[in-house]
Amino acid sequence: MKESILFWPVRLKGTTLYILDETLVPKKVVTIKVKNYKQAIRAVVDMKTRAFGQFLTVCYTFILELKNSKATSTEELLGILKKVALAFNQSRPTFPFEEVTSMMLGFAQKVSASPNFKDDFIRMVEGFLEKGIRQKRYERARQAATLLKDGDVVLTHCHVSGEMSLIGEFCRLQKKRVKFFATETRPYFQGSRLTAWELKKSGLDVTLVPDNAVAKLMSDGDVTCVIVGSDRSAKNGDFANKIGTYQIAMLAKHFKIPFYVLAQPSKKIAEGRDIPIEMRGDDEILTFEGKRLAPRGAVAFYPGFDVVENNLVTQHINVDAN
Amino acid sequence: MQINNKIPLIFGNPDVSFYETLEEKKVFVAELRPGLEGMNAVASVLLKKKITPVLICDNMLGFCMKQGLVSKVFIFTHAVSKDSILCRTGSLIAALLAREHKIPVYLFKAKTPSVSKQASLLKIGNKKVTASSLKTYVPLFEEVSKTLIEG
C-alpha cells in the first residue's frame, strides 16, 4: 500500500536525522538535516515537525546520540540518553514527551547488561518502530475504514500524519466510496497544507472548508461521521488534540453524528483536565509568513490544543504501542 | 495574551450602530476566514474606539467558552425569517456552544456586505497557503434558530 510522505516524516540514515519540514509542505518538500539532539529539539519547538513526527524524532534522536557518542561504558551511554530525555521532556508541554522518553529509557534498561548495549538498543528501537508502530498504525487505519460505510462523508480536523489517506486506501480495498471534508485548521493550516493535499495526492475526493463551516455542513446533512487524531490521551478516554477539536466534538454530539478518534491509550494521565495546554505566541495568529494580517494594536489569544471528554467520543480506535 | 476576566465574544461583522452599545474595553473577535473581516474590519473599528480586540481563530470559540473566558456572545443578522436568522457562517457554532456553556447570545444587525470578489480559502493576506488545485467549499451564511438567541 502506498504511504504518504507524511506517514513516516522522519528518517534516520547513518548519523543524520532527516526531518520533513511540515511547515513548507506542499509548497516545498524539504528535509531538515539534524546531527544532534539540540537541533532535533529546535525542529520540535519551531513546529517543523509535529504529532507523529515528534514521536519519531524522539525515538530516532536516542539512536542518533548513541551513534554519535564515543563513550564506551554503558553507564556513560545511559547518561547521554537521560540527558536527551530531559531535554525533550522540557521542550513542549502538550505532547507526551515524557511517556516516549520513558519508553526509550525502559528499552535501554532492558539491554543495559548486554556487552553490545549500543547495538542491542538500536535494534530494539528499530524493531519497536517497525512492529510496534508502523504495523499497528496500519491496523488502526484498517479498523477505521471498517467502521465506514459505502457513501460516507468524513469530516476531519488538523492532520493525522498520513493515516487519513491510509484509511481512504483501505476503503478503496473494501470497495467503499468515501469522501472527505478537511477543515483548514488555523492558524497553521495543517488541514489545508497537509491533510487536503495528501488526500488529493492519493486520488481521494476531498473538499477543504474553513473551520467556521463545521456546523453548516452538519446541519445540512453533508457529513456522516468525524474522524480526528489525538496528540495525547488520558486513561479515562479523554484526549487532547489540535485546537478546534473540542467544538467539532460538541457539534457532532448536537447533530448526532458519530465521532471517532484515532488514539494511543495512555496510563500516565488520569483525565483530560490533567493534560497541560500549550499557549503559543500572538504572532502566529496575527502574521503569516512574516506578513502582518491584523491592524497594529490588536492582540491575539492562541491555545494550541483543546481537550475532548470521553463522553463526546463514539469510539476510540486505539493502537497500543506497548 | 493572558485573559484574566470574562469578556464578550464578537462573531461576525457588525453594523456601525453595534459599537455604540459596547461597554467593555476588551473583547474576543473571531477572525472570520477566509476574508478575515473580524481580524481587519472589526478589529480596526474597535481600535479606533479604544477597545482592545483579542483575536482568535474561528476554531477557538469552544476552548474560550469552556475555560469560562466568555461573558456573552454577539452575532449579527443579515436577514430574518419566521423561525431563524441568516448570519455569517460560524454563528451557528458560536450560538450552539454558548447554549451548551450557558452563555447568553445577543443579536445585532450585521454590516451590509460589500459586493466584492469572495476571498479564497487557498490564500491568506494574498499569500498562497496550499495547492491551488484543491476543491473548496466556503458557505458565507447559515441559518441560526431564534431559540438560541437571548436578546
Interface residues (C-beta under 8 A of the other chain):
Chain A: P26 K27 H157 F181 T183 E184 T185 R186 P187 F189 S192 R193 A196 W197 K200 V206 T207 L208 V209 P210 D211 N212 A213 V214 A215 K216 L217 S219 I243 G244 Y246 Q247 M250 L251 H254 D282 I285 L286 F288 E289 K291 L293 A294 P295 G297 A298 V299 A300 F301 Y302 P303 D306
Chain B: M1 I3 F28 V29 A30 E31 L32 R33 P34 L36 M39 N40 A43 S44 L47 T52 P53 V54 L55 I56 C57 D58 N59 M60 L61 G62 F63 C64 K66 T89 G90 L92 I93 L96 L97 E100 L121 L122 I124 G125 K127 K128 V129 T130 A131 S133 L134 K135 T136 Y137 V138 P139 E142 E143
